[in-house]
């Protein structure tokens, strides 16, 4: 079961792409500098593009989210396990 923590709208730089539906954004305002973003739709963003993401912050659990978001191998998510992730409802890529 996912714990929905709060809604968030954030504009940040794409740090890296994990899969077509998962990417990491970087901003100095984040606690550890990065935030994992999960999207039901594939994103066209590439590092170092600026994106605005609107969504819901949840506690990240690979086991709970992998089937829903095509996350790929679990190794790529070890740093995020037990932390927070943003489930994107809308992603805007700025050129």
C-alpha positions as CSV (number, residue, x, y, z in Angstrom):
1,X,0.0,0.0,0.0
2,X,1.3,3.4,-0.9
3,X,1.3,6.3,1.5
4,X,0.5,9.4,-0.4
5,X,2.2,12.2,1.5
6,X,1.4,15.4,-0.4
7,X,1.0,17.1,-3.8
8,X,4.0,18.8,-5.3
9,X,4.8,20.9,-8.3
10,X,8.5,21.2,-9.0
11,X,10.7,22.7,-11.7
12,X,14.2,21.1,-11.8
13,X,16.9,19.8,-14.1
14,X,16.8,16.3,-15.4
15,X,19.9,14.6,-13.8
16,X,19.5,11.1,-15.4
17,X,17.1,8.8,-17.1
18,X,16.6,5.4,-15.4
19,X,13.9,4.1,-17.8
20,X,11.4,5.6,-20.2
21,X,9.0,6.1,-17.3
22,X,11.5,6.9,-14.5
23,X,14.0,9.7,-14.2
24,X,15.9,11.7,-11.6
25,X,15.7,15.5,-11.2
26,X,18.2,17.6,-9.4
27,X,17.6,20.8,-7.5
28,X,19.4,22.4,-4.5
29,X,16.1,22.6,-2.6
30,X,15.8,18.8,-2.4
31,X,17.0,17.3,0.8
32,X,19.7,15.2,-0.8
33,X,19.8,17.2,-4.1
34,X,17.8,14.7,-6.2
35,X,14.2,13.3,-6.5
36,X,13.0,10.2,-8.3
37,X,10.1,10.9,-10.7
38,X,7.8,8.1,-11.9
39,X,5.4,8.5,-14.8
40,X,2.8,6.2,-16.3
41,X,3.7,7.7,-19.7
42,X,7.1,7.7,-21.3
43,X,8.9,11.1,-21.0
44,X,10.9,12.8,-23.8
45,X,13.1,14.7,-21.3
46,X,16.9,14.3,-21.4
47,X,19.7,15.6,-19.2
48,X,20.2,18.5,-18.6
49,X,16.7,19.7,-19.7
50,X,14.5,21.7,-17.4
51,X,11.1,20.0,-16.5
52,X,8.1,21.0,-14.5
53,X,6.5,18.0,-12.8
54,X,3.2,18.0,-11.0
55,X,2.3,15.0,-8.9
56,X,2.1,13.3,-5.6
57,X,5.0,12.5,-3.3
58,X,5.0,8.9,-2.0
59,X,7.3,6.7,0.0
60,X,9.3,4.7,-2.6
61,X,9.1,0.9,-2.5
62,X,10.4,-0.9,-5.6
63,X,8.3,-3.9,-4.8
64,X,5.1,-1.8,-4.6
65,X,5.8,0.3,-7.7
66,X,7.7,-1.8,-10.1
67,X,4.7,-3.5,-11.8
68,X,2.8,-0.2,-12.3
69,X,5.7,1.9,-13.7
70,X,7.9,-0.5,-15.7
71,X,10.9,0.3,-13.5
72,X,13.3,-2.3,-14.9
73,X,16.0,-3.9,-12.7
74,X,15.9,-3.1,-9.0
75,X,19.6,-2.2,-8.8
76,X,19.0,1.2,-10.3
77,X,16.7,2.1,-7.5
78,X,18.7,1.1,-4.4
79,X,19.6,4.7,-3.5
80,X,15.9,5.6,-3.5
81,X,14.5,2.6,-1.5
82,X,12.7,3.9,1.6
83,X,13.0,7.5,0.4
84,X,10.5,9.7,-1.5
85,X,9.4,9.6,-5.1
86,X,7.2,11.9,-7.1
87,X,4.4,10.1,-9.0
88,X,3.9,12.4,-12.0
89,X,0.5,13.5,-13.2
90,X,1.9,16.0,-15.6
91,X,5.4,16.6,-17.0
92,X,6.3,19.6,-19.0
93,X,9.7,19.6,-20.8
94,X,11.1,23.1,-21.4
95,X,13.3,23.7,-24.5
